[in-house]
Amino acid sequence: MSGPLNHIRVLDLSRVLAGPWAGQTLADLGAEVIKVERPGIGDDTRGWGPPFLQDADGNPTSDAAYFLSANRGKKSVTIDFTCPAGRELVCRLAEKSDILLENFKVGGLAKYGLDYETLKQINPRLIYCSITGFGQTGPNRQRAGYDFLIQGMGGLMSVTGEPDGQPGGGPMKTGVAIVDIFTGMYASTAVLAALTHKERTGEGQHIDLALFDVQVATLANQAMNYLVSGKTPERLGNAHPNIVPYQALATADGHIILAVGNDGQFRKFCTLAGCAELADQARFATNATRVENRKELIPLIEEILQQRISADWIALFEEAGVPCGPINTLAEVFNEPQVEAREMRIDLKHQRAGEVPLVGNPMKFSRTPVEYQQAPPVLGEHTGEILGGLLGLSKEERLKLAAEGIIDSCPLEMEPCQAGC
């Protein structure tokens, strides 16, 4: 591999989404990512379906689409590390790794001797990244953290959704597990920073990441609106708290997004829409006055936009440089020529399905492009390769571990097995 991290090995003990997302990002950048899973069960998200991936004959496999979304490029190894022999295998893998990702509860791995304080004695250069709901410190550190719960506790749902008192009003979570995704990205950034430190000093370190902290941090301008003004932001539906007009607006046959970011764009919009006089009125002339008078302005704009269909407005505004666009379904998204041009939909060979469609990585490098190493792995697909090749276990030793239930045998779908077992 020629990726920028092709010299790095990651031991991924995480499951579900935040940790696996970080591991997938590192794999896309060229790192060897070894995903340790429970024998016979694997990552919880393998069963989070339907939908499930279909095999080459059209029959559903045991791998849900959810699992496929966050585990591209990894090598799956099954190890029961609750047993001493399994713990020993993980310790040996940690000794040979640069980065370890885990998202167990606080102290969850210490009882197996797989915590940072123990593993750093084996590998002082190890970067050990722990992801929990509320962090390693504080009064809530022992609480379990789930994306939905964190969106509520962390304030995101207080600013998401239609205003109270309106149809459909009330708190609303986002349509994807955004806190998990952001936490995975923060984890990726953090381990890369720690990797730079290690390469300069030889020192590993422990990274403590909390979903709750990430949610608070990513409130961004909404958090600062509160801290600066002392006023609690409220839900505005699709409207923006600081920019007007910047929201979804009804047309004759649906809705469009109008994203007017400055006064010049507003004046241009008004001219094109046939209401140039609005831009001359003091109550609408600047963004600040438009924010103050949004309740008067938006109905006037909506009345105008409802006179023509969405496609007409989009064509008119796009040509003139007024930011606008459609509200696409996912089917429409993946039919967009831009998605194809940017390679945001990819297809990789899969052990059971023959080929699996996946979402591409958005990072584009001029010198070290993302290289997709493989599709999300079948459970235990690389157990023989890693234990036999990296750790040097013989066929007899692997068969004994399999007989004891500490690892799975190589999947039947893997014939001939990569490690000769």
N, C-alpha and C positions, 0 to 999 in steps of 0.2 A: 504494500500500500504506500502511496505517496502523500497521504494527508498530513497535515501539520502535526498530528499527534500519533504518527505511526510508530513512535518509539515508546509509547505509553501503554501500560496494562491497567485495566480497571476491574476491580472485583465488585460486582453489583449484587448486594444482598437485599436490595429493596424490592418492593412489589407495589402493585396498583398503579399510581400515575406519577407523582412528583419525582420520586427517585428514578424510576424507569425512564422518565422523560429526559432527565439529566444524562443517564447512561446512554440513551439513544443519540443524544446530541454529541457526546464524546465519541461514540462509534462512528457517526457520520464524518467526524473530523479525523478519522484514521486510527483511533485507539482500539486496541483489542479489549473487548468488554466481555467478561465471563460472568454470566448471570447464574447465580446459585438458586435453585428452586427445590421445593419439597418433593421427594419421590412420590410418584403416582398422582400428585395433585397439581403442583406447580404454582405459579403466580395466581392469586385469586381471580384476576381479570380474564384468565383463560376461559372461565365459565360465565363471564358476565355477558350473556347473550340471551336470546338472539339479537342480531344476526350472527351466525357462525360461518367461518370460512368453509367453502365446499371443496371436497377433494376432486381429483381429476375425473371421477365418475358422476359428479354432481351430488354426492352425499355430504351432509354436514360433518365437519370434523369437530374435535373437542376444543378448538381455539376460536374464541369470540373476536369479532372485529375490534372490540375495545383493547384486547391484548395486542393485536397487530399494530395499533396506533402508536405504541410507545416502546417497542422492543426490536425494531429493525437493527440489523448489523451485529447482534449479540450471539454469543455461544452459550447454549443452555447446558448446564451441568446439574444433575440432581444429587443432592447431599442432605442427609438428615443430620444436622449439626447439633441436635439435642443429645446425640449419642457421643461418647468419647472418641470413637474412631472417626465419626463425621466431623467433630470439632477439630480433630487433628488435621484432617484434609483441608479444612478452611484456613487453619493457621498456616499451613504450608503454602496455600495459594496467596494468602496475605503477605507472606514473606517475599513472594515473587512479584508483588503488585506495587504500583505507584499510588493508586487511588482506591479507596474503599467507599462505597455508597451504602447507606443503610437507613431505613425509616421505621425501626422498631420503637416501641414506647421507651421512655426514659428508663435506663437501667435494664432494658429487656435483653440485651446481649451480654451483659455482665455476668449473669448467672451461668452462661456457657463459656465464659472466659474469652469472649470475642469483642470486648469493649476496647476502647482506644488505649486506656492505660495498660492493658495487658498486651495488646498487639504491638504497641510501639516498642515494647521490650524486644520483640522478635524482629521488627522492622522500624528502626527509628526514622527512616525517611518516608514512612507511610503518611499519606494525606487521607484522613478519616473524616468523611462528611456525614453527619447525623441530621436527618430531617424528621422533625416531630411536629405535633400540632401547636405546641406552645413553647417549645424550647427546653433547654436543660436546666433553666433557673426560673424563679418566679413562682407565685402561688398556684398557678394552673399547670405546672410542668407535668403532672401525672395524668392530666386529662387527655383522653383520645381526641384527635383532631380530624375532622372530615371537611372537605371543601365546602359543602353546603352550610354546615355549622359555622365555619369560619367566615363565610360571606356575610352571615347574619351578625355574628359577634363583632366582626371587624368593620362594620359600617357600610359595606358595599350595597347591601339590600335596602339601606335607608335612602340611597340616592338612585336606585334602579327600579323602574316601573312607572306606571301612570300615577299621577297625584292622587292622594286620598280624596274621596268624594266624587271622583270621576269614574265612569264605567271602566271596570277592570283595574281600578286603583288599588294600591296596597303594595307591600314589599314583594320583590321579584328577584330571583337569582338569575345569573347569566345562563345562556344556553349551553355553555361548555364549562368544565371544571377549571375556571380561569385561575383560581388561587393555586391549585396543583401545578398548572402549566407554568405560571410565573415563578413558583418555588423551584421547579426543575431548572428554569433558566438562570435564576439566581445561584442555584447550586453549581451549574456549569461555570458561571463566571467566577464563583468563589474558588472552586478547585483549580481553575486555570491560574488565578492569582497566587494560590498557595503553591502551585507547581513552579511558577516563576521564582518564588521565594526559595523553594527547595533546590532548584537548579543553581541558585546563587550561593546558598549557604549549606546545602546538604541536610537541612532540617525539614522534617514533616511537621504536621500540626493537625489539631482537631477543629473542624468547622461545625458550628452549631447554628442550624437553620430552622426557623419556625414558620409554619403556615400563617399563624396569626400575625407575626411581625411583617411577613411579606404582604399580607392584605392591608395592613395599616400603611406600609410604605407605598403601595401602589394606588392608594386613594389620591395621590398626586395633587392636582390642582384643587380637588374638592376638599382635601385635608387643609390645604393652605387657605382656601376661602374661609374655612371655619377659624383657623388659627389667627388669621389677620383681622377678620371682622367680628369674631365672637358669635356670629349667627350660624345656626345649624342648617346646612343645606337640605333642601327638600327634594323629593322625587319630581322630575319634570318630564317623565315619559321619554320621548325621543328628542326633546329640546336640550340645548346646551346652557349651562348656568352662566357662561361668560361671553357668549357670542350669539348674535341674532341677525338674520335668520340662519339657523344651523340645526336643521331637523328634517324629519320626514314630513312631506306635505302631500295632500290629496290632489290628484289630477282628475281628468274626465274618466279615466279607466283604471286607476290604481293609485300608486304613490311614487314619488321620487324623493331622493335625498338632495336637499339644497344646502350647500356648505359655504356660505358667504363669509370669508375670513377678514375682510377689511372694507373700508368705506368706498374705495374705488370699485371694488367688485359689486357692492350693493348698488351703486349708481348705474353700473353697466347692466346689472340684472333688471333694474327698474326700466331702463330705456328699452331693453329687449322685450320686456313683458308689457310694454305699453302703459306704464304708470310712472313716467319720469318725474312727475310732480312730487312723488313720495320722498325722493331723495333730497328734495329742496326744503322739505318741512323740517323745522328745528327739532321736533320730537323724534325724527328718524334719521337725521343727517349724519350722526356719528354712532359708532357701535355702543358707546356708553348710554346714549339716549335711547337707542333701540332696545337695549337690555331693560332699561327702566320702563319702556312703553311697549313691551312685547305683546301684551294682551290686546292692544289696539292694532298693532301692525300685522300680526299673524293672520287674523281673519281677513284682512284686506288682501294679503298675498294669496291666501287659499281661494278666495273668490275668483281671483284672476286665473290661477293655475287650473281650476276646474273647468275652464273653458276649452282646454285642449288636452289631447292624450299625452301620456308620459313620453313616448318615443319622439313626438314633435318637440316637446320642451327640451329633452336631453340633447337632441341634435342641435337645436338653436343655441342653447347655453354652452355646450362643449365647443362649438365652432368659435364662440366669442371669448372663451376662457373663463366662463363663470362655473365654478366647481359644482358639479351635480352628478347624479348617477342613479341607476336602478336599484331596486331591492331584490336581489337574486335568490332563488332557491338553490340548494346545493347542486341539483341537476344542471341548472343554468350556470353555476359557477364552474363546474368541470367541463362545460361546453364552451367556455370563454376562450377565444384564441389566445388571450394573454396568458392563461394558465398553461396552455400547451407551449407557448413560446418560452415561458420561464421554467419549464419542466417541473411544474408543481404537482403533476400526477406522474408517477413512475410505476413500472411493473418489474417485479423481481421473481426469479425462479424460486419455487417453494417445494419442499420435500414431499408434501402430500397433495397440494393443489395444482402442482405443475407450474403455476404462475399466480402471483397475488398482486392486486393493485394497491398502491400506497401513496400517501401524500409526500411530496418531495420536501427537501430541506431548503429554506429560503436564503441561506447564506451562499453568496456567490464570490468565489476567490479567483483572482487573476493568475496566481502562481500555484496554489495548492487546492484545486477544486475538490468539493465533496465527492467521495467515491462510496457508493453503496456496496458494502461488503457482502451482504446476504439478506434474505428475507427474515422476518421474525422466526425464530427457531422452533422446531418441534420440541416438546418437552424432553429433555435429556439428550438432545440430538448430538451434543458434543462431549458427553460424559467420558466416553472412551478416549477421544482425542486429547482432552485436557488431563485426565488422570493418568492415561498411559504415556502421552507425549511430554507434557509439562512436568508432571510429578514423577514420572518413571515407574508407575505401578505396573506390574506384570499382569498378563491375562488372568492368571490364577488368583492374584490378589483382588482384581476387579470382580471376578466371579464370586469370590468369598464375600466381598462387601455387598454385592447384589443379593446373594442368598440370605444375608443378615438384614436386608431391607434398608441398608444405609445409603445405597445408591440404586438407581434403576438400571436394568440391563439396557443395552443399546436398542432403540426402537426397531421394530421389525421393518419399518419403512426405510431404514438406513442401509439395507443390504446392497452391496457388501459394506460392513461397518468400517468407518474410517480408521479405527484402531485395531482391526483384525480380531475383534472379540465376537 
